[in-house]
Amino acid sequence: MNLKDYIRSIKDYPKEGILFRDITTLIKDENAFAETINQIIKRSKKYKFTKIAAIESRGFVFASTVSYALNKPFITLFQSRQ
């Protein structure tokens, strides 16, 4: 499965010159989402870690699922807006 086929590209969003990658099209397809999680898990097996951390919304979607599948604690990180 080519996961790139499930990611929508939106030209000039939110401003001209930016190509926004919309992952909602990947997340809403249960097979593509499952494959994404499976690939993350497979790639992570070569590392030794005890916790999973992610920053903000997109990271939370994937990391929380991987955390559950691997039975590892999940740490949410937030960007400071100072």
Secondary structure as UniProt FT lines:
FT   HELIX           3..6
FT   STRAND          8..11
FT   TURN            16..17
FT   STRAND          19..22
FT   HELIX           24..27
FT   HELIX           30..44
FT   TURN            45..46
FT   STRAND          52..55
FT   HELIX           56..70
FT   STRAND          74..77
//
